[in-house]
Amino acid sequence: MSASPRAGRLRTAAARLLLPTVLALSFAVQAVAALLPSVPLLVAATVVGLAADAALHRWQRNTASALGKLHATVFVRQVVRDFLLVAALIRVEDQDYETRYLALVCGLLLCYALHFACQALAIAVRRTRTLPVVTRNIDASPLRLSPALPDLLMQRAGQRLLFFGLPSMAGLLTTAVTGSARWAAAGIGLSAVFGTVALGMLLLRLLPARRPVDSEQALEWFESWLAEYQPTVGMYFSGGTSSAYQANMWLEPLARIEGRPLIVLRERFMVKHIASTDIPIVCLPKVADLMRLEHSELKMLIHPSNSGKTSQVLRIPSIKHAFVNHGESDKLSSCNPYAKAYDEVWVAGPAARERYALADVGIDDRDVVEIGRPQLETIQPYAGAPTGLYTTVLYAPTWEGWDGNPGNTSIIEAGENMVRTLLADPGVRLLYKPHPLTGSVEPRAGAADVRIQEMIRAANLRRAQEHSTEGPAPSAAAELARCTAELDRLTTSSFRSGADDVERMMLQTVSEPDRAAAVAAATAAWEAAYWASFPAWEHQIVVGARPTVYACFNAADLLVSDVSSVISDYLASEKPYAVANTSGLAEQDFRDAFPTVRAGAVLASDGSGIAALLESVRHPEKDTYAEARSELKLHLLGPSDPPSAVRFNEAARALCAAADKHRAGMALRALPAIPAQRAETVLDSEPVKG
């Protein structure tokens, strides 16, 4: 078991060293060919070296950056390559070479000068197109937005040098073969023309009428937009690309809330990772610009996660803040002491309130507000035993966590055993949906995930042989393709590879009216087409954004998972579930430590207990946890009446009212000293907005 990962790492390291080794050898062979001189060897070494350099920039950019740290930049490599060619030409012709090749050398120097000038102008153009605010779903046309220049000019300096240098290199090689310097002169001249045209295109973008507004004008526009739109509620999010799901799960509840919603981000790259939504999005990377929200009508922000930059927005005294988390479980991460920084902590039900009290991390019980889980409205309730030939089991393990504790996830110690047992049952269809961060901390989790997926594919091959005549209708695949195209049209924006933030702002303007309803209908149609496109017996590996975990809940008859928020959310359906115990605790101690386990079966790491579990799912009269699930659902998620969406909206209204009262007090304290009795009258007379 230990030799295989080591062999894999060795193969990966060897693959990474292949291109740099070929590149180094090409220079050595080119130098030998220039000294001999040998024209065929020179041509071969030059072509191989250029191809290796291009491949390095295409597939191994980290290696190219590492060479740059050694001062072996693409510019240095190209200069060495060019002058080795010139040296070879001098060696090929032994007489009158000074005057003949001096012009060629000067031409190459001109090409290098043009490259430096293009790079300097590209940096200047990028700076003019780096605005202090990035937007989405907002009409930002007053900012004089325009499409970006091709990526070859703006971002890829190394590839630009290689591409523009192709004519000169071809000319020099042709001269080495034919002995005529005219080919080299023509090639170098064409390279110079390429550089001059690029220089002109970049210079045009620096003209005042061709570039966006400056930073101060952009911020003035942003303030005027805030004054016009007057956002009242919002979501604040900061994090990496892998954590975008934490914000995305709150998009629909935020869109349905009373008031004018807004999403505030801090990282520019995160703007394109927020899922499809009609809510206006603004990204304010600098703290000073973020502070401009203080003078807007924004009253409250929800926070799906904690981050280092959260403390910066908490400085704004006119805005109230609520921590909503991105899921609840019995793990310690669900009661982080950082929550003390927020005005309120919004939780699903009484269980989370008790969890904070037991954790004793400084959260005042009066600041805890139970809102349920508004995302779970689409989850279908339990409808009894499976009606088809197959029992659909969803295995959705969580990830290993930042501490890498093996007890956090079952995938390392129990995943393969449980999957093997489930696949051995001819009446089971398995849905496998691992956590997006699986393997990001503990390599063993990633390796186990790969092996599980291989097991599922092998099982599908065996079943395909047994059920070769059973399958979906021929039109099912076409229907899925049609639904996918329609959903993509409504929810995704396609950009060319060179598009920058300014170009995306120009294209992602205000959404079409009633788009949200169209997206909901298209999503429902896609999910129906997705499940119908596979044979009923086929196991599924679900690793993309679609179908969502909630769609998998609706398709499943049974959930197998770990101690995570997946269980809490799944309980909205009141369907049977099981939890893998890889904590090392005895079963009763495991149940006592993690209350979410008490209404489900506990599975050992060897997979024992799955047969009895499947029997209870297929025969509900043997299900001993049905009543406990109903009670636990109430404890974890709160009552169904009023619905969670209503409680979420009421909590937002109450926090907005608190913000209004606080602002009124701030305004009163800013006034000149007035009699105390009159001050109380003025404060009490301030209207409270809902």
C-alpha positions in Angstrom: 0.0 0.0 0.0 2.9 2.4 0.8 4.9 1.6 -2.3 2.2 2.7 -4.8 1.8 6.3 -3.6 5.6 6.6 -3.5 5.9 5.3 -7.1 3.2 7.7 -8.1 5.1 10.6 -6.6 8.3 9.6 -8.3 6.5 9.4 -11.7 5.0 12.9 -11.1 8.4 14.3 -10.2 9.9 12.7 -13.3 7.2 14.1 -15.5 7.8 17.6 -14.1 11.5 17.4 -14.8 11.1 16.2 -18.4 10.5 19.5 -20.1 13.2 21.5 -18.2 15.7 18.6 -19.0 14.8 18.7 -22.7 15.1 22.5 -22.6 18.5 22.4 -21.1 19.8 19.7 -23.4 18.5 21.7 -26.4 20.7 24.6 -25.5 23.7 22.4 -25.0 23.2 20.7 -28.4 22.5 24.0 -30.0 25.9 25.3 -28.7 27.7 22.2 -29.9 26.1 22.6 -33.3 27.1 26.2 -33.5 30.8 25.4 -32.7 31.1 22.4 -35.1 29.2 23.9 -37.1 26.4 21.4 -38.0 23.3 23.0 -39.7 21.0 19.9 -39.3 21.9 19.5 -35.7 21.4 23.3 -35.2 17.9 23.2 -36.8 16.8 20.1 -34.8 18.1 21.5 -31.4 16.5 24.9 -32.0 13.1 23.5 -33.0 13.1 21.1 -30.0 14.1 23.8 -27.6 11.4 26.2 -28.8 8.7 23.5 -28.6 9.8 22.6 -25.1 9.7 26.3 -24.1 6.2 26.7 -25.5 5.0 23.5 -23.7 6.6 24.7 -20.5 4.5 27.9 -20.6 1.4 25.9 -21.6 1.4 23.1 -19.1 4.0 23.8 -16.5 3.7 27.4 -15.6 5.0 26.8 -12.0 8.2 25.3 -13.4 8.6 28.3 -15.8 8.2 30.6 -12.8 10.8 28.6 -10.9 13.3 29.0 -13.8 12.6 32.7 -13.6 13.7 32.8 -10.0 17.0 31.3 -11.2 17.2 34.3 -13.6 16.7 31.9 -16.5 13.6 33.8 -17.7 12.0 33.3 -21.0 13.7 36.5 -22.2 17.1 35.2 -21.3 16.4 31.9 -22.9 15.3 33.5 -26.1 18.3 35.8 -26.2 20.6 32.8 -25.8 18.8 30.9 -28.4 18.9 33.8 -30.9 22.6 34.5 -30.4 23.6 30.9 -30.6 22.0 31.0 -34.1 23.9 34.1 -35.0 27.1 32.5 -33.7 26.4 29.4 -35.9 25.9 31.6 -38.9 29.2 33.3 -38.3 30.9 29.9 -38.0 29.2 28.7 -41.3 30.6 31.7 -43.2 34.2 32.5 -42.4 34.6 35.7 -44.3 33.0 39.2 -44.3 30.7 38.2 -41.5 31.1 41.4 -39.5 29.2 43.7 -41.8 26.8 41.0 -43.0 25.5 40.0 -39.5 25.9 43.3 -37.6 22.5 44.5 -39.0 20.9 41.2 -38.0 22.2 41.6 -34.4 20.9 45.2 -34.3 17.5 43.9 -35.6 17.4 41.3 -32.8 18.2 44.0 -30.3 15.3 46.1 -31.7 12.9 43.1 -31.2 14.0 42.8 -27.6 13.5 46.5 -27.0 10.0 46.3 -28.5 9.3 43.4 -26.2 10.4 45.4 -23.1 8.3 48.4 -24.3 5.2 46.1 -24.8 5.6 44.7 -21.3 5.9 48.1 -19.8 2.8 49.3 -21.6 0.9 46.1 -20.8 1.5 46.8 -17.1 0.3 50.4 -17.5 -2.9 49.3 -19.3 -3.6 46.6 -16.7 -3.3 49.3 -14.0 -5.8 51.6 -15.8 -8.2 48.6 -16.0 -7.8 47.6 -12.3 -10.7 49.5 -10.7 -11.2 49.8 -6.9 -14.6 48.2 -7.2 -15.6 45.1 -9.3 -19.3 44.6 -9.9 -21.8 42.0 -11.3 -25.5 42.3 -12.0 -25.0 46.1 -12.0 -25.1 48.6 -14.9 -21.6 50.0 -14.7 -21.6 51.6 -18.2 -20.7 55.1 -16.8 -17.3 53.6 -16.0 -16.4 53.5 -19.7 -15.9 49.8 -19.8 -14.5 48.0 -22.8 -13.3 44.6 -23.9 -9.7 43.6 -22.9 -6.9 43.3 -25.5 -5.9 39.7 -26.3 -4.4 37.8 -23.5 -1.2 37.4 -25.5 -0.6 41.1 -25.2 -1.9 41.7 -21.7 -0.8 38.7 -19.6 1.4 36.2 -21.3 4.7 38.0 -21.8 6.7 34.8 -22.2 4.4 33.3 -24.8 4.3 36.7 -26.6 8.1 36.7 -26.8 8.1 33.2 -28.2 5.3 33.8 -30.7 6.7 37.2 -31.9 10.2 35.6 -32.2 9.0 32.7 -34.4 9.6 34.6 -37.7 13.1 35.7 -36.7 14.1 32.2 -35.6 12.7 30.7 -38.8 14.6 33.3 -40.9 17.9 32.6 -39.0 17.5 28.8 -39.5 16.7 29.3 -43.2 19.8 31.4 -43.6 21.8 28.7 -41.9 20.6 26.2 -44.5 20.7 28.4 -47.6 23.6 30.8 -46.8 21.5 33.8 -47.8 21.2 36.5 -45.1 18.0 37.9 -46.7 15.9 35.2 -45.0 17.2 36.2 -41.6 16.6 39.9 -42.3 13.1 39.2 -43.5 12.2 37.1 -40.4 13.7 39.6 -38.0 11.8 42.4 -39.8 8.5 40.5 -39.5 9.1 40.0 -35.7 9.8 43.7 -35.4 6.5 44.4 -37.2 4.6 42.2 -34.8 6.2 44.1 -31.8 5.4 47.5 -33.4 1.7 46.6 -34.0 1.4 45.3 -30.4 3.0 48.5 -29.1 0.5 50.6 -31.1 -2.5 48.6 -29.8 -1.3 49.1 -26.2 -0.7 52.8 -26.7 -4.2 53.3 -28.0 -5.6 51.9 -24.8 -3.8 54.5 -22.8 -5.5 57.4 -24.6 -7.9 59.1 -22.1 -11.0 58.3 -24.2 -10.1 54.6 -24.6 -9.5 53.7 -20.9 -11.9 53.4 -18.0 -12.4 56.1 -15.5 -9.8 56.6 -12.8 -10.1 55.2 -9.2 -11.6 58.4 -7.7 -14.2 58.6 -10.4 -15.1 54.9 -10.0 -15.6 55.4 -6.3 -17.8 58.4 -6.9 -19.9 56.3 -9.2 -20.1 53.5 -6.7 -21.3 56.0 -4.0 -23.9 57.4 -6.4 -25.1 53.8 -7.2 -25.4 53.0 -3.5 -27.5 56.2 -3.0 -29.7 55.2 -5.9 -30.1 51.5 -5.2 -30.2 51.9 -1.4 -29.4 48.3 -0.3 -30.8 47.3 3.0 -29.7 43.7 3.6 -26.7 41.9 2.3 -24.2 39.1 2.6 -20.5 39.5 3.3 -18.0 36.9 2.1 -14.3 36.5 1.9 -12.4 33.3 1.2 -10.8 31.1 -1.5 -12.3 29.5 -4.5 -12.9 26.1 -2.8 -15.0 27.9 -0.2 -17.4 29.5 -2.6 -20.1 26.9 -1.8 -20.4 28.4 1.6 -21.7 31.7 0.1 -23.6 30.0 -2.7 -25.9 28.1 -0.3 -27.3 31.4 1.0 -28.0 33.0 -2.4 -31.7 31.9 -2.8 -32.7 32.7 0.8 -31.1 36.2 0.5 -32.8 36.8 -2.9 -36.3 36.1 -1.3 -35.8 38.3 1.7 -37.6 41.6 2.1 -35.6 44.7 1.1 -32.9 45.3 -1.4 -30.2 42.7 -1.1 -26.5 43.1 -1.9 -23.5 40.8 -1.9 -20.2 42.2 -0.7 -17.0 40.4 -1.6 -13.3 41.1 -0.9 -11.4 39.0 -3.4 -11.6 39.9 -7.1 -11.4 36.3 -8.2 -14.4 35.4 -6.1 -16.8 37.4 -8.2 -16.8 34.8 -11.0 -17.1 31.9 -8.4 -20.4 33.1 -7.0 -23.2 31.0 -8.5 -25.9 32.3 -10.7 -28.0 35.0 -9.0 -29.8 38.3 -9.7 -28.5 39.9 -6.6 -26.1 42.9 -7.2 -22.5 41.9 -6.3 -19.7 44.3 -5.4 -16.1 43.5 -4.6 -14.2 46.0 -2.5 -10.6 44.7 -2.0 -9.3 47.7 -0.1 -10.4 48.4 3.5 -10.7 52.2 2.8 -13.2 51.6 0.0 -15.1 49.1 2.1 -15.7 51.8 4.7 -17.8 53.7 2.1 -20.6 51.3 3.0 -21.0 53.1 6.3 -22.7 56.0 4.5 -25.2 53.8 2.6 -28.6 52.5 3.6 -27.2 49.0 4.2 -28.4 47.9 7.6 -27.3 44.3 8.1 -25.0 41.7 6.7 -25.2 37.9 7.1 -21.8 36.0 7.3 -21.7 32.4 6.1 -18.1 32.0 7.3 -15.4 33.5 9.4 -12.3 34.9 7.7 -9.4 37.2 8.6 -11.0 40.0 6.6 -14.3 39.7 8.5 -13.0 42.0 11.3 -12.6 44.8 8.8 -16.3 45.1 8.0 -17.2 44.7 11.6 -15.7 48.1 12.2 -18.6 49.8 10.4 -20.8 50.9 13.3 -23.9 51.6 11.2 -24.3 48.0 10.1 -25.5 45.0 12.2 -24.0 41.6 11.6 -25.4 38.1 11.9 -23.3 34.9 11.6 -25.4 32.2 9.8 -22.6 29.6 9.2 -22.6 27.3 6.2 -24.1 24.3 7.9 -24.4 22.9 11.4 -23.1 19.8 13.0 -21.9 18.5 16.3 -18.3 19.3 15.5 -16.4 22.0 17.4 -16.1 24.1 14.3 -19.9 24.8 14.5 -19.4 26.8 17.7 -16.3 28.9 17.0 -15.4 31.6 19.6 -15.1 34.1 16.7 -18.9 34.2 16.7 -18.7 36.6 19.7 -17.7 39.3 17.2 -21.2 39.4 15.6 -24.3 41.2 16.8 -26.3 38.0 16.5 -25.8 34.3 15.8 -28.5 32.8 13.6 -28.9 29.0 14.0 -31.3 26.4 12.8 -32.9 25.1 16.0 -32.6 24.5 19.7 -29.7 22.0 19.3 -27.3 24.7 18.1 -28.4 27.0 20.9 -27.6 24.3 23.4 -24.3 23.6 21.6 -23.1 27.2 22.1 -24.1 27.1 25.7 -22.3 23.9 26.3 -19.2 25.1 24.4 -19.0 28.2 26.7 -17.2 30.3 24.1 -18.7 33.6 25.3 -21.9 33.7 23.2 -24.8 35.4 25.0 -27.9 33.3 24.7 -29.9 36.4 24.0 -27.9 36.9 20.8 -28.8 33.5 19.4 -31.7 33.5 17.0 -33.4 30.3 15.7 -34.3 30.7 12.0 -34.3 27.1 10.7 -32.6 26.3 7.4 -34.4 28.2 4.6 -32.3 26.3 2.0 -34.1 23.1 2.7 -37.6 23.9 1.4 -36.9 21.9 -1.8 -36.2 18.7 0.1 -39.0 16.2 -0.3 -40.5 14.4 2.8 -40.2 10.7 3.5 -42.7 8.7 1.5 -42.2 5.2 2.8 -40.2 2.2 1.5 -38.5 2.3 -1.9 -41.0 1.5 -4.7 -38.7 0.5 -7.5 -36.3 -2.5 -7.9 -33.4 -0.7 -6.3 -32.7 1.0 -3.0 -30.8 4.3 -3.6 -28.1 4.9 -1.0 -26.3 8.2 -0.9 -22.8 8.0 0.6 -21.8 11.6 1.3 -18.7 11.6 3.5 -17.3 14.9 4.8 -13.7 16.0 4.4 -10.8 15.5 6.9 -11.0 19.0 8.3 -8.1 21.5 8.8 -6.7 19.4 11.7 -6.5 16.3 9.5 -8.1 14.2 12.3 -9.0 10.8 10.7 -12.2 10.7 12.9 -13.6 13.7 11.0 -14.3 11.6 7.9 -15.1 8.0 7.3 -13.5 7.9 3.9 -10.1 6.9 5.1 -10.8 4.1 7.5 -14.3 3.0 6.5 -15.2 4.4 3.1 -13.9 1.5 1.0 -15.4 -1.2 3.3 -18.8 0.4 3.3 -18.8 1.0 -0.5 -17.7 -2.5 -1.1 -20.5 -3.9 1.0 -23.1 -1.6 -0.7 -21.9 -2.5 -4.1 -22.2 -6.2 -3.3 -26.0 -5.9 -2.7 -27.7 -6.4 -6.1 -30.6 -4.3 -5.0 -28.6 -1.2 -4.2 -27.9 1.8 -6.4 -25.2 3.9 -4.9 -24.8 7.7 -5.2 -21.3 8.7 -4.1 -20.9 12.5 -3.4 -17.6 13.3 -1.6 -16.9 16.7 0.0 -15.3 19.2 -2.4 -12.3 19.6 -0.1 -11.6 15.8 0.2 -7.9 15.2 0.2 -6.9 18.9 0.5 -5.3 18.3 3.9 -4.8 14.5 4.3 -3.5 12.8 1.1 -4.8 9.5 2.4 -8.4 10.8 2.0 -7.7 11.8 -1.6 -6.2 8.4 -2.3 -9.2 6.6 -0.8 -11.6 8.8 -2.8 -9.8 7.7 -6.0 -10.0 4.1 -5.1 -13.7 4.3 -4.2 -14.5 5.9 -7.6 -12.6 3.1 -9.3 -14.6 0.5 -7.4 -17.9 2.2 -8.5 -16.8 2.3 -12.1 -15.8 -1.4 -12.0 -19.2 -2.3 -10.5 -21.0 -0.4 -13.2 -19.1 -2.4 -15.9 -20.2 -5.6 -14.3 -23.8 -4.5 -14.1 -23.7 -3.3 -17.7 -23.0 -6.8 -18.8 -25.8 -8.2 -16.7 -28.4 -5.6 -17.8 -27.2 -5.0 -21.4 -30.8 -4.7 -22.6 -32.0 -2.4 -19.9 -31.5 1.3 -20.2 -33.1 4.7 -20.7 -35.0 5.7 -23.8 -32.7 6.9 -26.7 -34.3 10.3 -26.3 -33.2 10.7 -22.7 -29.6 11.8 -23.5 -30.9 14.3 -26.0 -33.4 15.7 -23.4 -30.6 16.0 -20.9 -28.4 17.9 -23.4 -31.3 20.2 -24.2 -32.0 20.9 -20.5 -28.3 21.4 -19.8 -28.0 23.9 -22.6 -31.0 25.8 -21.4 -29.8 25.9 -17.8 -26.3 26.9 -18.9 -27.8 29.7 -21.0 -29.7 31.1 -17.9 -27.0 30.6 -15.3 -23.6 30.9 -16.9 -21.7 33.6 -18.7 -19.1 32.5 -21.2 -16.0 34.7 -21.6 -13.0 34.4 -23.8 -9.8 33.4 -22.1 -8.4 37.0 -22.1 -11.4 38.6 -20.5 -10.5 40.7 -17.4 -12.6 42.1 -14.6 -13.6 45.2 -16.6 -14.8 43.1 -19.6 -16.8 40.9 -17.3 -18.4 43.9 -15.6 -19.4 45.2 -19.0 -21.0 41.9 -20.0 -22.6 40.9 -16.6 -24.9 43.8 -16.3 -28.5 43.9 -14.8 -30.2 40.5 -15.1 -33.3 40.0 -17.3 -36.7 40.4 -15.6 -38.2 37.1 -14.2 -34.9 35.3 -14.8 -35.0 33.7 -11.3 -38.3 32.0 -12.0 -37.0 30.7 -15.3 -33.9 29.4 -13.6 -36.0 27.5 -11.0 -38.1 25.9 -13.8 -35.0 25.0 -15.8 -33.2 23.5 -12.8 -36.2 21.3 -12.0 -36.4 20.2 -15.6 -32.6 19.4 -15.7 -32.8 17.4 -12.5 -35.6 15.3 -13.9 -33.7 14.8 -17.1 -30.5 13.9 -15.3 -31.9 11.1 -13.3 -33.9 9.8 -16.3 -30.8 9.7 -18.5 -29.3 6.8 -16.5 -30.4 3.2 -16.1 -32.1 2.5 -12.8 -29.3 0.1 -11.8 -26.4 2.4 -12.5 -24.3 3.8 -9.6 -23.4 7.4 -9.8 -20.3 9.5 -8.9 -21.5 13.0 -8.2 -18.5 15.4 -8.0 -19.7 18.5 -9.9 -21.9 21.4 -9.0 -24.9 19.5 -10.5 -26.8 17.8 -9.2 -26.7 19.5 -5.8 -26.6 17.6 -2.6 -30.2 18.5 -2.0 -31.2 16.9 -5.3 -29.3 13.8 -4.2 -31.3 13.8 -1.0 -34.6 13.7 -3.0 -33.3 10.8 -5.1 -32.0 8.8 -2.1 -33.8 6.3 0.2 -31.0 6.2 2.7 -28.1 8.4 3.6 -24.7 7.2 4.9 -22.5 10.0 6.1 -20.3 11.4 8.9 -20.9 13.8 11.7 -21.5 16.9 9.6 -24.1 19.4 8.5 -25.2 16.9 5.8 -27.1 14.9 8.4 -28.8 17.9 9.8 -30.0 19.0 6.4 -31.0 15.5 5.4 -33.2 15.2 8.5 -35.6 17.7 6.9 -36.8 14.7 4.9 -37.1 12.4 7.9 -35.7 9.6 5.8 -33.5 6.9 7.4 -29.8 7.7 7.8 -26.6 6.1 9.2 -23.4 7.5 10.6 -20.0 5.9 10.3 -18.1 5.7 13.6 -14.4 6.1 13.0 -13.8 8.2 16.2 -12.5 5.3 18.2 -15.4 5.7 20.7 -17.7 3.0 21.8 -21.2 3.3 20.1 -23.0 4.6 23.1 -20.2 7.1 23.8 -20.3 8.1 20.2 -24.0 8.8 20.4 -23.6 10.7 23.6 -20.9 12.9 22.1 -22.7 13.7 18.9 -26.5 14.2 19.3 -27.1 14.2 15.6 -26.4 10.5 15.7 -29.1 9.5 18.1 -31.8 9.0 15.4 -29.7 7.0 13.0 -27.9 3.7 12.8 -24.2 3.6 13.7 -21.9 1.8 11.3 -18.5 0.3 12.2 -15.5 0.9 10.1 -15.6 -2.6 8.7 -19.0 -2.0 7.1 -20.9 -4.3 9.4 -24.5 -3.4 10.1 -25.2 -2.3 6.5 -27.3 -5.4 5.7 -29.6 -4.9 8.7 -29.8 -1.2 7.8 -30.9 -1.9 4.3 -33.5 -4.4 5.6 -35.1 -1.7 7.8 -35.2 0.8 4.8 -37.0 -1.8 2.6 -39.3 -2.8 5.4 -40.3 0.3 7.4 -42.0 -1.7 10.1 -38.5 -2.7 11.1 -37.3 0.9 11.3 -36.8 1.6 15.0 -35.7 5.2 14.5 -38.7 6.8 12.7 -40.1 8.5 15.8 -36.6 9.6 16.9 -35.9 11.2 13.5 -39.1 13.3 13.8 -38.1 14.5 17.3 -34.5 15.1 16.2 -35.6 17.1 13.2 -37.5 19.4 15.5 -34.5 19.7 17.8 -32.0 20.4 15.0 -34.1 22.5 12.5 -36.8 23.9 14.7 -40.6 23.9 13.9 -42.0 23.7 10.4 -44.6 26.4 11.3 -43.8 29.2 10.6 -41.6 28.1 7.7 -37.9 28.7 7.9 -38.1 31.3 5.1 -40.5 33.3 7.2 -38.4 33.1 10.4 -35.3 34.1 8.3 -37.1 37.1 7.0 -38.4 38.1 10.5 -34.9 37.8 11.9 -33.6 40.1 9.2 -36.4 42.6 9.8 -35.6 42.7 13.5 -31.9 43.2 13.0 -32.6 46.0 10.5 -34.9 47.6 13.1 -32.0 47.4 15.6 -29.7 49.0 13.1 -32.2 51.8 12.6 -32.4 52.4 16.3 -28.6 52.4 16.6 -28.3 54.9 13.8 -30.8 57.1 15.4 -28.8 57.1 18.6 -25.6 57.8 16.7 -27.3 60.8 15.0 -28.6 62.1 18.3 -25.2 61.8 20.0 -23.7 63.8 17.1 -26.0 66.7 17.7 -25.1 69.7 20.0 -25.9 69.2 23.7 -29.7 69.4 24.3 -31.8 68.9 27.4 -31.9 65.2 28.5 -35.7 65.1 28.4 -35.8 66.4 24.9 -33.1 64.0 23.8 -35.2 61.1 25.0 -38.2 62.5 23.1 -36.3 62.8 19.9 -34.9 59.3 20.1 -38.3 57.7 20.9 -39.8 59.6 17.9 -37.4 58.1 15.4 -39.4 55.8 13.0 -38.2 52.2 13.0 -38.1 50.8 9.5 -38.9 47.1 8.8 
